[in-house]
Amino acid sequence: MKKQLKSDSALKALSVVIAIALWFYVVQVESPDISRTVKDVPVVFTQKNVLQDRKLILLNDNEYTIDVEIRGPRKYVMDVNRENITVLADVGNIEATGQHVVMPTTVLPYANVEVIDKSPAHLAVDVDHLVSAEKTIEVVTEGTPKNSYAVGELTANPKTVSIKGPKSIIDGIQSVAAILDVNDKSADVATRVPLSVFGSNEKVIVTPLLSFNVNEVEVRAEILKTKILPIKPHFYSESAPHQLDESSIKEVRLAGAQGVLDTLTHIETMPFSEYDINEKGEVSVKLSLPQGVKSLDGDTFTLRFSVKTEEDKQAKQKQ
């Protein structure tokens, strides 16, 4: 009985070996024909340089894919994939803007494998005018300098950039910016940064269809020391009223080189007359700022003075 069981087990094992050998022979040696679909094969557009010579450009040419159904010997068909299939679409015959239909062709890695279907069989592509535009580069800061410091002059080198691309995209560009990080800075910042392109609603435009004559620019941000100083009105006449009303602005925040700011105890206005003061006791003035110092609160200020009464004037005359 035991001998019979051992014999049966040996026969089963031998059957499995023979079945595997037969399968291997059929698949690898005989290799029967099979069909298979390779999905999402990217399309490569050719003759785009011809379009450029005609001042035309293909839109979204990197977004097209097709499914390719192939047939051939199993061992070759199973070796075909997205990396070794090439799908080409010739756009050299397009001569105008708008939507055009092109037919993709497929190049397979093996001669004994054929294409039996493509989906889609035709591609609808959009073509636009190829144009150039010169744009001013705006330096934009991110972050906030250290306490008691402020951002001064911003510069970019070069100041402009030439952009080439589809007219529909170029027309939608609202600004081109070089973004500079000034967070927690207490000294001037100078570096190279890439360009950012913005459309409507300050939305960033990111597309490979735009090309630039420069991709990075040198930018510099002046970091200035700040100081709050009292405003001193400068009257032409010494007899003019000098007392600011309680509701009037009395201080201003200035920015400049620390060595200059340290020498200042107040900031004077440009000279004006008491006759410049209106019936409400208000006068619009500008500050007399040293070179290299600027106001962070604006250029023009409205000062308000206490209006003199007749008693005040008589008391002044008796003195």
Summary of the structure (lengths in Angstrom):
residues: 319
radius of gyration: 39.3
end to end distance: 142.8
largest distance: 144.9
contacts: 858
relative contact order: 0.09
helix: 19%
strand: 45%
